[in-house]
């Protein structure tokens, strides 16, 4: 973390590979938006609608694309992708937990557990038999790690995360508070007097560099593992059901729900509040816009949407009536067409 002393602008340029325009010795102590920044902070311009703030910003420097830098006279880091450069700089200013605090005396750790070097285990953590924790990993307060699980090196498990038995997690994972991995899927077989529980016999496998947001649940598979590939980023309050497979570098926004045994390709973007039914396949490089319902397989890359855009309540009620009339209108239209023939 840069702290109050700050980092020279030249160091920031070198860190992200940007061209520096201005004073290389300018000290930067933090990052802010163009409209909120003050002296000592660096801002960025990634969305054209915020360009109007460029001339009035109080930031000591701004991250800009080459075509934007032509009209800016202040200190600048000039780079093709300002948003990516901003993302990389946040790592220099983030407040991070201390890497190695040791093992808290209240933690309950089975004798068969293998802890790597410089592992931190917080208060009231439970780690069951035959678990392996990689070097440099931090397990926050109140976490539960079930037997036979593996968590890779340099991972950050925030407080109150549950990792159930048999889970496999790669390196550099970030799991935020409230994440539950490896709970039973929602599986019941109907019969004449009710429902019989289907016990889920498989596990969860998670690749490297995966981040799961607060409150997200990843269920274990019934007969084959639930799989989240490397590089996947999942927002808060997302449901990943049993047997789902998510391809590399796919991102999923908050409150999306994915039903069982669905396969999602690599490099997809799934916006917030999307519902995806079970037992379908979504191709690579698919974008699904917010609040869509995916009710069938998607076989080609591209952007897909469903749902009714917001309008006034009065207008929506009129449209709802029209929806109910569509079948009758269709029958009348076919009658007219047949008459004309």
C-alpha positions as CSV (number, residue, x, y, z in Angstrom):
1,X,0.0,0.0,0.0
2,X,1.3,3.5,-0.9
3,X,0.3,5.1,2.4
4,X,0.4,8.8,3.1
5,X,3.8,9.3,1.6
6,X,2.6,8.2,-1.9
7,X,4.2,6.7,-4.9
8,X,5.9,8.8,-7.7
9,X,3.9,9.0,-10.9
10,X,6.9,7.5,-12.7
11,X,6.6,4.3,-10.7
12,X,2.9,4.1,-11.5
13,X,3.6,4.5,-15.2
14,X,6.2,1.7,-15.1
15,X,3.9,-0.6,-13.1
16,X,1.2,-0.5,-15.9
17,X,3.4,0.2,-18.9
18,X,1.9,3.6,-19.6
19,X,3.5,6.6,-21.3
20,X,4.0,9.4,-18.8
21,X,3.1,13.0,-19.7
22,X,4.0,15.5,-17.1
23,X,6.0,15.6,-13.8
24,X,7.4,12.1,-13.0
25,X,8.0,13.1,-9.4
26,X,4.4,13.9,-8.6
27,X,3.4,11.8,-5.5
28,X,0.2,9.8,-5.7
29,X,-1.5,8.7,-2.5
30,X,-4.7,7.3,-3.8
31,X,-7.3,6.8,-6.6
32,X,-10.6,8.6,-7.1
33,X,-13.1,9.4,-9.8
34,X,-12.6,12.5,-12.0
35,X,-15.3,14.4,-10.2
36,X,-14.3,13.5,-6.6
37,X,-10.5,13.5,-6.8
38,X,-8.3,16.0,-5.0
39,X,-4.6,16.8,-5.0
40,X,-2.5,13.7,-4.5
41,X,-4.9,11.3,-6.2
42,X,-5.0,9.8,-9.6
43,X,-8.2,9.5,-11.6
44,X,-9.1,7.7,-14.9
45,X,-11.3,8.2,-17.9
46,X,-12.7,5.0,-19.3
47,X,-16.4,5.9,-20.0
48,X,-16.9,8.8,-22.5
49,X,-19.9,10.2,-20.6
50,X,-17.4,11.3,-17.8
51,X,-15.2,13.2,-20.2
52,X,-17.1,16.4,-19.2
53,X,-15.3,16.2,-15.8
54,X,-11.8,16.1,-17.3
55,X,-11.3,19.9,-17.6
56,X,-12.4,20.5,-14.0
57,X,-10.9,17.6,-12.1
58,X,-8.6,18.3,-9.2
59,X,-6.7,15.1,-9.6
60,X,-2.9,15.3,-9.6
61,X,-2.9,12.9,-12.6
62,X,-5.3,11.1,-14.9
63,X,-5.1,7.8,-16.8
64,X,-6.1,8.5,-20.4
65,X,-6.3,6.8,-23.8
66,X,-4.0,8.5,-26.4
67,X,-6.9,10.3,-28.2
68,X,-8.1,11.7,-24.9
69,X,-4.7,12.9,-23.8
70,X,-4.5,15.3,-26.7
71,X,-6.8,17.8,-25.0
72,X,-5.5,17.4,-21.5
73,X,-2.7,19.6,-20.2
74,X,-2.2,18.0,-16.8
75,X,-0.1,15.0,-15.6
76,X,-1.3,11.9,-17.4
77,X,-0.6,8.2,-17.8
78,X,-1.4,7.5,-21.5
79,X,-2.3,3.9,-22.3
80,X,-4.7,2.1,-24.7
81,X,-6.9,0.6,-21.9
82,X,-7.3,3.1,-19.1
83,X,-9.8,1.0,-17.2
84,X,-7.4,-2.0,-17.1
85,X,-4.5,0.3,-16.0
86,X,-6.8,1.6,-13.2
87,X,-7.6,-1.9,-12.1
88,X,-3.9,-2.8,-11.9
89,X,-3.1,0.3,-9.8
90,X,-5.8,-0.5,-7.3
91,X,-3.5,-3.4,-6.1
92,X,-0.9,-0.8,-5.0
93,X,-3.4,1.2,-2.8
94,X,-5.6,-1.6,-1.4
95,X,-5.7,-2.3,2.3
96,X,-4.9,-6.0,2.6
97,X,-5.0,-8.3,5.6
98,X,-1.6,-9.1,7.0
99,X,-0.2,-12.1,5.1
100,X,1.0,-14.0,8.1
101,X,-0.6,-13.7,11.5
102,X,0.0,-17.3,12.4
103,X,-2.6,-19.7,13.9
104,X,-5.1,-18.3,16.4
105,X,-5.3,-20.3,19.6
106,X,-9.0,-20.7,19.3
107,X,-8.8,-22.4,15.9
108,X,-9.6,-26.2,15.8
109,X,-7.3,-27.9,13.3
110,X,-7.2,-31.7,12.9
111,X,-3.8,-33.3,13.3
112,X,-3.8,-34.6,9.8
113,X,-4.1,-31.2,8.3
114,X,-1.2,-30.0,6.1
115,X,-0.6,-26.3,6.3
116,X,1.8,-24.7,3.9
117,X,4.3,-22.0,4.8
118,X,3.1,-18.7,6.1
119,X,-0.5,-19.8,6.4
120,X,-2.7,-17.6,8.5
121,X,-5.7,-19.1,10.4
122,X,-8.0,-16.8,12.2
123,X,-10.1,-17.1,15.4
124,X,-12.8,-19.9,15.7
125,X,-11.8,-21.6,12.4
126,X,-12.5,-25.3,12.1
127,X,-10.4,-27.4,9.7
128,X,-11.3,-31.1,9.5
129,X,-9.2,-34.2,8.8
130,X,-6.9,-34.5,5.7
131,X,-7.2,-30.9,4.5
132,X,-4.4,-29.3,2.7
133,X,-3.9,-25.5,2.7
134,X,-1.3,-24.0,0.3
135,X,1.5,-21.6,1.1
136,X,0.6,-18.0,2.0
137,X,-3.2,-18.6,2.2
138,X,-5.3,-16.6,4.7
139,X,-8.3,-18.3,6.4
140,X,-10.5,-15.7,8.1
141,X,-12.3,-15.9,11.4
142,X,-15.1,-18.4,11.7
143,X,-14.5,-20.3,8.5
144,X,-15.2,-24.0,8.2
145,X,-13.1,-26.2,5.9
146,X,-14.5,-29.8,5.5
147,X,-12.4,-33.0,5.4
148,X,-10.5,-34.0,2.4
149,X,-10.6,-30.4,0.9
150,X,-7.7,-28.7,-0.8
151,X,-7.1,-24.9,-1.0
152,X,-4.3,-23.7,-3.2
153,X,-1.5,-21.2,-2.4
154,X,-2.0,-17.5,-1.8
155,X,-5.7,-17.7,-1.5
156,X,-7.8,-15.3,0.7
157,X,-10.8,-16.8,2.5
158,X,-12.7,-14.0,4.2
159,X,-14.5,-14.6,7.5
160,X,-17.4,-17.0,7.8
161,X,-16.9,-19.0,4.6
162,X,-17.9,-22.7,4.4
163,X,-15.9,-25.1,2.3
164,X,-17.6,-28.5,2.5
165,X,-15.8,-31.8,2.3
166,X,-14.0,-32.9,-0.8
167,X,-13.8,-29.5,-2.4
168,X,-10.8,-28.7,-4.6
169,X,-9.7,-25.1,-4.9
170,X,-6.9,-23.8,-7.0
171,X,-4.4,-21.0,-6.2
172,X,-5.1,-17.4,-5.6
173,X,-8.8,-17.9,-4.8
174,X,-10.7,-15.1,-3.2
175,X,-13.9,-16.1,-1.3
176,X,-15.9,-13.3,0.3
177,X,-17.8,-13.7,3.6
178,X,-20.9,-15.9,3.5
179,X,-19.8,-18.0,0.6
180,X,-20.9,-21.7,0.9
181,X,-19.2,-24.2,-1.3
182,X,-20.2,-27.9,-1.5
183,X,-23.7,-27.9,0.0
184,X,-26.1,-30.4,-1.4
185,X,-27.9,-29.5,-4.6
186,X,-31.7,-29.1,-4.7
187,X,-32.5,-32.7,-5.7
188,X,-35.6,-34.7,-4.7
189,X,-37.3,-37.6,-6.5
190,X,-41.1,-37.4,-6.4
191,X,-43.3,-40.3,-5.4
192,X,-46.8,-41.0,-4.3
193,X,-46.4,-39.8,-0.7
194,X,-43.9,-36.9,-1.2
195,X,-40.2,-36.4,-2.0
196,X,-37.2,-38.6,-1.5
197,X,-33.9,-36.7,-1.1
198,X,-31.2,-37.4,-3.7
199,X,-27.9,-37.5,-1.9
200,X,-25.2,-35.6,-3.8
201,X,-22.2,-37.9,-4.2
202,X,-19.7,-35.7,-6.2
203,X,-17.7,-32.6,-5.2
204,X,-16.9,-29.1,-6.3
205,X,-13.7,-28.3,-8.3
206,X,-12.6,-24.7,-8.6
207,X,-9.6,-23.5,-10.7
208,X,-7.0,-20.8,-10.2
209,X,-7.7,-17.1,-9.8
210,X,-11.4,-17.6,-9.1
211,X,-13.3,-14.9,-7.0
212,X,-16.7,-15.6,-5.4
213,X,-18.7,-12.7,-4.0
214,X,-20.4,-12.5,-0.6
215,X,-23.3,-14.9,-0.1
216,X,-22.7,-16.9,-3.2
217,X,-23.5,-20.7,-3.1
218,X,-21.9,-23.4,-5.2
219,X,-23.6,-26.7,-4.8
220,X,-21.8,-30.1,-5.0
221,X,-22.6,-32.3,-7.9
222,X,-25.0,-35.2,-7.7
223,X,-22.9,-37.7,-9.8
224,X,-20.3,-35.5,-11.4
225,X,-18.5,-32.5,-10.0
226,X,-19.6,-28.9,-10.2
227,X,-16.7,-27.2,-12.0
228,X,-15.7,-23.6,-12.0
229,X,-12.7,-23.1,-14.3
230,X,-9.8,-20.8,-13.8
231,X,-10.3,-17.0,-14.0
232,X,-14.0,-17.1,-13.3
233,X,-15.3,-14.1,-11.4
234,X,-18.7,-14.4,-9.6
235,X,-20.5,-11.5,-7.9
236,X,-22.6,-11.5,-4.7
237,X,-25.7,-13.7,-4.1
238,X,-25.2,-16.0,-7.1
239,X,-26.6,-19.6,-7.1
240,X,-24.6,-22.2,-8.9
241,X,-26.5,-25.5,-8.8
242,X,-25.3,-29.1,-8.7
243,X,-23.3,-30.3,-11.7
244,X,-23.0,-26.8,-13.4
245,X,-19.8,-26.3,-15.4
246,X,-18.5,-22.7,-16.0
247,X,-15.7,-22.1,-18.5
248,X,-12.6,-20.0,-18.1
249,X,-12.7,-16.3,-17.5
250,X,-16.5,-16.1,-17.5
251,X,-17.9,-13.3,-15.3
252,X,-21.3,-13.5,-13.6
253,X,-23.0,-10.5,-11.9
254,X,-25.1,-10.5,-8.7
255,X,-28.3,-12.4,-8.1
256,X,-28.0,-14.7,-11.1
257,X,-29.3,-18.3,-10.6
258,X,-28.0,-21.2,-12.7
259,X,-30.0,-24.4,-12.5
260,X,-28.4,-27.9,-12.4
261,X,-26.2,-29.5,-15.0
262,X,-26.0,-26.5,-17.2
263,X,-22.7,-25.9,-19.0
264,X,-21.5,-22.3,-19.7
265,X,-18.6,-21.7,-22.1
266,X,-15.5,-19.6,-21.6
267,X,-15.3,-15.8,-21.7
268,X,-19.0,-15.3,-21.2
269,X,-20.5,-12.2,-19.6
270,X,-23.7,-12.8,-17.6
271,X,-25.3,-9.7,-16.1
272,X,-27.3,-9.4,-12.9
273,X,-30.5,-11.2,-12.1
274,X,-30.3,-13.6,-14.9
275,X,-32.1,-16.9,-14.6
276,X,-30.7,-20.0,-16.4
277,X,-32.7,-23.2,-16.6
278,X,-31.0,-26.6,-16.1
279,X,-29.6,-29.1,-18.6
280,X,-28.7,-26.6,-21.3
281,X,-25.5,-25.4,-22.9
282,X,-24.3,-21.9,-23.5
283,X,-21.5,-21.3,-26.1
284,X,-18.3,-19.4,-25.5
285,X,-18.2,-15.6,-25.7
286,X,-21.9,-15.1,-25.0
287,X,-23.2,-12.0,-23.3
288,X,-26.6,-12.2,-21.5
289,X,-28.1,-8.9,-20.5
290,X,-29.6,-8.2,-17.1
291,X,-32.8,-9.9,-15.9
292,X,-33.0,-12.2,-18.8
293,X,-34.4,-15.8,-18.6
294,X,-32.3,-18.3,-20.6
295,X,-34.8,-21.1,-21.3
296,X,-32.9,-23.0,-24.0
297,X,-29.3,-23.6,-25.2
298,X,-27.3,-20.9,-26.9
299,X,-25.1,-22.3,-29.6
300,X,-23.5,-19.1,-31.1
301,X,-21.5,-16.3,-29.6
302,X,-23.2,-12.9,-29.3
303,X,-25.5,-10.9,-27.1
304,X,-28.8,-12.2,-25.9
305,X,-31.7,-10.6,-24.0
306,X,-35.2,-11.2,-22.8
307,X,-37.8,-9.6,-20.6
308,X,-39.8,-6.4,-20.8
309,X,-38.0,-3.0,-20.5
310,X,-39.3,-0.7,-17.7
311,X,-42.0,1.8,-18.5
312,X,-44.6,3.7,-16.5
313,X,-47.1,1.6,-14.6
314,X,-50.0,2.9,-16.6
315,X,-48.3,2.0,-19.9
316,X,-47.2,-1.4,-18.5
317,X,-50.8,-2.2,-17.6
318,X,-51.9,-1.4,-21.1
319,X,-49.2,-3.7,-22.5
320,X,-50.1,-6.5,-20.1
321,X,-53.7,-6.4,-21.5
322,X,-52.3,-6.5,-25.0
323,X,-50.3,-9.6,-24.2
324,X,-53.4,-11.4,-23.2
325,X,-55.1,-10.4,-26.5
326,X,-52.3,-11.6,-28.8
327,X,-53.7,-15.1,-29.3
328,X,-57.1,-13.7,-30.3
329,X,-55.5,-11.1,-32.6
330,X,-53.4,-13.8,-34.2
331,X,-56.5,-16.0,-34.9
332,X,-58.4,-13.0,-36.4
333,X,-55.4,-12.2,-38.6
334,X,-55.2,-15.7,-40.0
335,X,-59.0,-15.6,-40.7
336,X,-58.5,-12.3,-42.6
337,X,-55.6,-13.8,-44.6
338,X,-57.6,-16.9,-45.5
339,X,-60.5,-14.7,-46.6
340,X,-58.3,-12.6,-48.8
341,X,-57.1,-15.7,-50.6
